Amino acid sequence: MKYKILVSLLFISSVLVSCQDKKSDNKNSTIAVKESSAGLQFNQDVNTMLKKQLEYGKPSFDNPYQYSEKDLEVTIPILNQLLLDNGYKVISSEEFNTKIKQIFNRIIDQKSSSKFLYVNFIDKCDKALNYIPNNAENNGIFVVKNQNFITDLYPLPTIIEYQKTYAETAQEENTASKNYKDASGNEVKKYLWKDVSNLKEQKKKNIQTLIARNLYLFNDNKAQYKWLILNDPYFMESLVKTFGYTQDVDLLKWVVERTKFDKKDPSDYGKLFWIKDCNEGIRLHTNTFKELQKLYIPNDSSENRFILNNIKEYLEYLENNENAESKTLTETDKVKIMANLAYFAEQYKYDSSYKDGTRMMGRLRFFLGDSSRDILQKNNYFGLPKFKEWWDNADYDEYFVEECEYNGTCGPDNQPMNITEWRKKHPKK
């Protein structure tokens, strides 16, 4: 339950940030949805499903209506036509399958009889088909295998002008009861679709989202990028932080620059650097380190000047064996992550233009015990070329951070030895 509440808060926070961004944005962030024949022609299957959805009204916690695969199936021809009419180029199944694997790390089984694949944004390892329209506690997309596009599960009133095409069914809604009984037999208020004040705006946003996501991900249409980061930030950020998709440089840069180390949610910063897959293995995001290298420049006055400080704080957090990561990572994986973080930061110690004083490799030496140091050696320092050299050179930095930051107090009356004094007592082996 705590996890669900946290995800709900993050989702709501993302929506609020999106609203604030949109207020300050200009007209260039809008997507012009072209006129489409989708949903304008009467279809009996759609009408049958629409009647059920209108009878129970808008989904809510107490609403007894259970959405099913049929609710999704009737929307597919409508959504497919909307995409085609707005310039979506259907790619080959081979290319589509490759992109789904690359972006969401999911494999489409062509031998499976299922028409859909569900990608769960809250629990990526839960692959069960989840026919619940998205809300703060439930978020995911369906991969439509035979049509090669992705979509949310949309209630029909949120994607078609049902009051025009299905006027007779819409008339029945006007006389429908505004209450129903829940599972316990209690009278509960029903929220009829016709009474949703912003239904027109919801419909427009849903169609824009459908078009923008598919054109951006599968047609490489970069024109959709700006609209998505302003209007669909939760989805865009999840591509990187939940699924480890770092191949899009612009997207990665956007996520990196808006993600700082936050003591209230320290794990979030680590999502820039690594991800744990459903097979329990970890993937390090080398593209993140490349992007940080571009962003971290000497004498910078932007927020990027704090990149090494953010890494330092995350390294300190990761060292604590009581954190969530320490309970899910193997010791080897944890050491690997910490070693890569320290290695990235340590390069700036050897570049005088940065005046770096974070002593990151010295911190790592201080943090790692004997068993962790054995892991470093047995894994040949994880193949990091200069790691051994920089590790050996950081013995004084280890002394300094221990004396002045972690186990001691440096001040006017308690000055640490300088490196010359310390080296006389601790000659290199």
C-alpha positions in Angstrom: 0.0 0.0 0.0 2.8 2.4 0.8 4.3 1.7 -2.6 1.0 2.5 -4.3 0.6 5.7 -2.4 4.1 6.8 -3.4 3.5 6.0 -7.1 0.2 7.9 -6.9 1.9 10.9 -5.5 4.6 10.8 -8.1 2.0 10.5 -10.9 -0.1 13.4 -9.5 3.0 15.5 -9.0 4.0 14.8 -12.6 0.6 15.9 -13.8 0.8 19.1 -11.8 4.2 19.9 -13.2 2.8 19.3 -16.7 0.0 21.7 -16.1 2.5 24.4 -14.9 4.7 23.8 -17.9 1.8 24.1 -20.3 0.7 27.4 -18.9 4.1 28.9 -19.8 4.4 27.3 -23.1 3.5 28.7 -26.5 1.3 27.6 -29.3 4.1 25.5 -30.9 3.5 22.8 -28.3 0.0 21.9 -29.6 -0.7 19.1 -31.9 -3.2 19.7 -34.7 -5.4 16.6 -34.9 -6.7 16.1 -38.4 -10.4 15.4 -39.2 -10.9 11.6 -39.2 -13.6 9.2 -40.1 -12.8 7.2 -37.1 -15.8 6.6 -34.9 -18.2 8.5 -37.2 -19.8 5.4 -38.8 -22.3 3.4 -36.7 -20.9 0.1 -35.5 -23.1 -2.4 -33.7 -20.2 -3.8 -31.6 -19.2 -0.4 -30.5 -22.9 0.5 -29.7 -23.3 -2.6 -27.6 -20.2 -1.8 -25.5 -21.1 1.9 -25.4 -24.4 1.1 -23.8 -22.7 -0.8 -21.0 -20.2 1.9 -20.4 -22.8 4.7 -20.4 -25.0 2.7 -18.0 -22.4 2.6 -15.3 -20.8 5.9 -16.1 -17.2 7.1 -15.5 -14.9 4.6 -13.8 -14.5 5.2 -10.0 -13.5 3.3 -6.9 -17.0 2.2 -6.2 -18.1 1.6 -9.8 -18.9 -2.1 -10.3 -18.4 -2.2 -14.0 -15.5 -4.4 -15.0 -13.7 -3.4 -18.2 -12.6 -6.4 -20.3 -10.7 -7.3 -23.4 -13.9 -6.5 -25.4 -13.8 -2.9 -24.2 -10.3 -2.6 -25.6 -11.0 -4.6 -28.8 -13.9 -2.3 -30.0 -11.6 0.7 -29.7 -8.8 -0.7 -31.9 -10.3 0.0 -35.4 -11.2 3.5 -34.2 -7.7 4.2 -32.8 -6.0 2.7 -35.8 -8.0 4.9 -38.2 -7.2 8.0 -36.1 -3.5 7.2 -36.4 -3.6 6.6 -40.1 -5.5 9.8 -40.8 -2.9 11.7 -38.8 0.1 10.5 -40.6 1.1 7.3 -38.8 3.2 5.0 -41.0 2.7 1.4 -39.9 6.1 -0.2 -39.6 6.8 -3.9 -40.3 6.2 -6.4 -37.5 9.9 -7.1 -37.3 10.8 -3.5 -36.8 7.9 -3.0 -34.4 9.0 -6.0 -32.3 12.6 -4.7 -32.2 11.5 -1.3 -31.0 9.2 -2.8 -28.3 12.2 -4.8 -27.0 14.5 -1.8 -27.2 12.1 0.7 -25.5 10.2 -1.5 -23.0 12.4 -4.6 -22.8 9.5 -6.8 -23.7 9.4 -9.6 -26.3 6.4 -10.1 -28.5 5.6 -13.7 -28.8 4.2 -14.2 -32.3 3.1 -17.7 -31.4 0.9 -16.4 -28.6 -2.9 -16.2 -29.4 -3.2 -13.0 -27.4 -3.8 -9.9 -29.5 -2.3 -7.6 -26.8 0.7 -7.2 -24.6 0.3 -5.1 -21.4 3.2 -2.9 -20.3 2.8 -2.0 -16.6 4.3 1.3 -15.7 3.9 0.8 -12.0 5.3 -2.8 -11.8 7.2 -3.5 -15.1 7.6 -7.2 -14.1 3.8 -7.7 -13.8 2.9 -8.9 -17.3 -0.7 -9.8 -16.6 -3.2 -8.1 -18.9 -4.8 -5.3 -16.9 -8.1 -4.1 -18.3 -8.5 -1.0 -16.0 -8.5 2.5 -17.5 -5.4 4.4 -16.2 -5.6 6.3 -13.0 -3.3 7.4 -10.2 -2.9 3.8 -8.9 -3.0 2.0 -12.3 -0.9 3.0 -15.3 0.1 1.0 -18.3 -0.2 0.7 -22.1 -1.3 -2.0 -24.4 0.8 -3.2 -27.3 -1.5 -4.0 -30.2 0.3 -6.8 -31.9 -1.5 -7.2 -35.2 -1.8 -3.4 -35.8 1.7 -2.4 -34.6 0.9 0.5 -32.3 0.5 1.2 -28.6 -2.5 2.6 -26.7 -4.1 3.2 -23.3 -7.4 1.5 -22.6 -9.8 4.3 -23.4 -13.5 4.3 -22.4 -15.4 4.9 -25.6 -16.9 8.3 -24.6 -13.3 9.6 -24.3 -12.4 8.9 -27.9 -15.6 9.3 -30.0 -18.4 11.9 -30.3 -20.9 9.3 -29.1 -23.7 11.8 -28.7 -23.7 12.3 -32.5 -23.0 8.9 -34.0 -24.9 6.9 -31.3 -27.6 9.4 -30.6 -30.2 6.8 -29.6 -27.9 5.2 -27.1 -26.9 8.7 -25.8 -30.6 9.5 -25.3 -30.9 6.4 -23.0 -28.1 7.9 -20.9 -30.3 11.0 -20.3 -32.9 8.9 -18.5 -30.4 6.6 -16.7 -30.3 6.4 -12.9 -27.6 8.5 -11.2 -27.1 5.9 -8.5 -26.2 2.2 -8.3 -25.5 -0.3 -5.6 -22.0 -1.3 -4.8 -20.8 -4.8 -3.8 -22.1 -4.2 -0.3 -25.5 -3.1 -1.4 -24.9 0.5 -0.6 -26.3 3.3 -2.8 -23.4 5.0 -4.6 -23.5 8.1 -6.8 -22.9 7.4 -10.5 -20.9 9.9 -12.6 -22.6 9.8 -16.0 -20.4 10.6 -19.0 -22.7 13.3 -20.2 -22.1 15.2 -17.0 -18.3 15.2 -17.3 -17.7 18.9 -17.8 -14.3 18.5 -19.6 -15.1 15.5 -21.6 -14.4 17.3 -24.9 -10.9 18.3 -23.6 -10.3 14.7 -22.4 -11.1 13.3 -25.8 -8.8 15.8 -27.5 -6.0 15.1 -25.1 -6.4 11.3 -25.4 -6.2 11.5 -29.2 -3.3 13.8 -29.2 -1.5 11.5 -26.8 -2.2 8.4 -28.9 -0.9 10.1 -32.0 2.2 11.8 -30.4 3.4 8.6 -28.6 3.2 6.4 -31.7 4.6 8.9 -34.2 7.5 9.7 -31.8 8.4 6.1 -30.8 7.8 4.2 -34.1 8.0 6.8 -36.9 10.9 8.8 -35.3 8.9 11.9 -35.6 10.8 14.4 -33.4 8.2 17.1 -33.9 6.1 15.2 -31.3 8.9 15.4 -28.7 8.1 18.8 -27.3 4.4 18.2 -26.9 5.1 14.9 -25.1 7.5 16.3 -22.5 5.1 19.2 -21.7 1.9 17.2 -21.8 2.9 13.6 -21.1 5.9 13.8 -18.7 5.1 10.8 -16.6 5.2 8.6 -19.7 8.3 10.2 -21.1 10.3 10.0 -17.8 9.2 6.4 -17.3 10.8 5.4 -20.6 14.2 6.2 -19.0 13.7 5.6 -15.3 11.4 2.5 -15.4 12.4 0.8 -18.6 16.0 2.0 -19.1 15.4 3.5 -22.6 18.4 5.8 -23.0 19.0 5.7 -26.8 17.2 9.0 -27.4 19.8 11.7 -26.6 17.2 14.5 -26.3 14.9 12.6 -24.0 17.8 11.4 -21.9 19.2 15.0 -21.6 15.7 16.2 -20.5 15.3 13.5 -17.9 18.9 14.0 -16.5 18.5 17.8 -16.2 15.2 17.5 -14.3 16.4 14.8 -11.9 18.4 15.9 -8.8 19.3 13.9 -5.8 16.4 14.3 -3.3 16.7 13.0 0.3 13.0 12.5 0.3 13.2 10.1 -2.7 16.9 9.1 -3.0 16.3 6.0 -5.1 14.9 8.2 -7.9 18.3 9.6 -8.7 19.8 6.2 -9.1 17.3 5.4 -11.9 19.5 7.6 -14.2 22.4 5.2 -13.8 21.0 1.7 -13.5 18.0 -0.5 -13.7 17.2 -3.9 -12.4 15.6 -6.2 -15.0 12.9 -8.8 -14.3 15.5 -11.5 -14.6 17.2 -10.0 -11.5 20.2 -8.7 -13.5 21.2 -5.0 -13.6 21.9 -2.8 -16.5 24.2 0.2 -16.2 23.2 3.2 -18.4 26.4 4.1 -20.2 24.5 6.7 -22.2 23.8 8.6 -18.9 27.5 8.9 -18.1 28.1 10.1 -21.7 25.4 12.7 -21.3 26.7 13.9 -17.9 30.1 14.3 -19.5 28.6 16.7 -22.0 26.7 18.6 -19.4 29.4 19.0 -16.8 31.6 21.8 -18.0 34.1 24.1 -16.2 32.8 27.4 -14.7 29.2 26.5 -15.4 26.6 28.7 -13.6 23.7 26.4 -14.4 22.2 23.6 -12.2 24.6 21.2 -14.0 27.4 22.5 -11.8 26.0 20.3 -9.0 26.2 17.0 -10.9 29.2 15.7 -8.9 27.5 16.8 -5.6 24.4 14.8 -6.6 26.5 11.8 -7.4 28.3 12.1 -4.0 25.0 12.2 -2.1 23.7 9.2 -4.0 27.0 7.3 -3.3 26.6 8.1 0.4 23.0 6.9 0.3 23.9 3.7 -1.6 26.6 2.9 1.0 24.0 2.6 3.8 23.0 -1.0 4.1 19.6 -0.1 5.4 18.4 1.5 2.1 16.0 -0.2 -0.3 18.6 -0.9 -2.9 20.8 -2.8 -0.4 17.9 -5.2 0.2 17.4 -6.0 -3.5 20.9 -5.8 -5.0 23.6 -8.4 -4.6 26.8 -7.1 -3.1 28.5 -7.5 -6.4 25.9 -5.4 -8.2 26.0 -2.8 -5.5 29.8 -2.5 -5.7 29.6 -2.4 -9.5 27.3 0.6 -9.4 29.3 2.4 -6.8 32.5 1.8 -8.6 31.2 3.2 -11.9 29.8 6.3 -10.1 33.1 7.0 -8.4 35.1 6.3 -11.6 33.0 8.8 -13.6 33.5 11.5 -10.9 37.2 10.8 -10.3 38.2 11.9 -13.8 37.6 15.5 -12.9 40.2 15.3 -10.1 42.8 15.0 -12.8 41.6 18.0 -14.9 42.7 21.2 -13.3 40.1 23.3 -15.1 37.4 21.7 -12.8 39.0 22.3 -9.4 37.2 19.3 -8.2 37.3 18.5 -4.5 34.8 15.8 -4.1 37.5 13.1 -3.5 35.1 10.5 -4.9 37.5 7.6 -5.1 38.6 8.3 -1.6 35.0 8.1 -0.5 34.6 4.8 -2.2 37.7 3.4 -0.5 36.2 4.6 2.9 32.8 3.0 2.2 34.0 -0.4 1.0 34.8 -3.1 3.4 37.1 -6.1 2.8 34.5 -8.3 1.1 33.6 -5.5 -1.3 37.2 -4.8 -2.1 37.7 -8.5 -2.9 34.8 -8.2 -5.3 36.5 -5.3 -7.0 39.7 -7.3 -7.5 38.0 -10.5 -8.5 36.1 -8.6 -11.2 39.2 -6.8 -12.4 37.7 -3.5 -11.4 34.8 -4.1 -13.7 37.0 -3.4 -16.8 37.3 0.3 -16.0 40.7 1.2 -17.5 42.2 3.6 -15.0 40.3 2.4 -12.0 43.2 0.6 -10.3 45.6 3.5 -10.8 43.0 6.1 -9.4 42.1 3.8 -6.6 45.7 3.5 -5.5 46.2 7.2 -5.8 43.2 7.9 -3.5 44.6 6.6 -0.3 45.2 10.1 1.1 41.7 11.2 0.0 40.3 8.2 2.0 42.2 9.5 5.1 41.0 13.1 4.4 37.2 12.3 4.1 37.3 10.0 7.1 39.1 12.7 9.2 37.2 15.7 8.1 33.7 14.4 7.1 32.7 11.1 8.5 34.6 10.1 11.7 36.4 13.3 12.6 36.0 17.1 12.8 38.4 19.3 10.9 38.6 22.9 12.1 41.1 25.6 13.2 42.2 23.5 16.1 42.2 20.2 14.3 43.8 20.4 11.0 44.4 17.2 8.9 47.9 16.4 7.7 48.6 17.6 4.3 49.5 15.0 1.7 53.3 15.5 2.1 53.1 14.9 5.8 50.7 12.0 5.4 52.8 10.4 2.7 55.9 10.3 4.9 53.9 8.2 7.4 52.2 6.2 4.7 54.7 5.6 1.8 53.2 4.0 -1.3 53.8 0.3 -1.5 
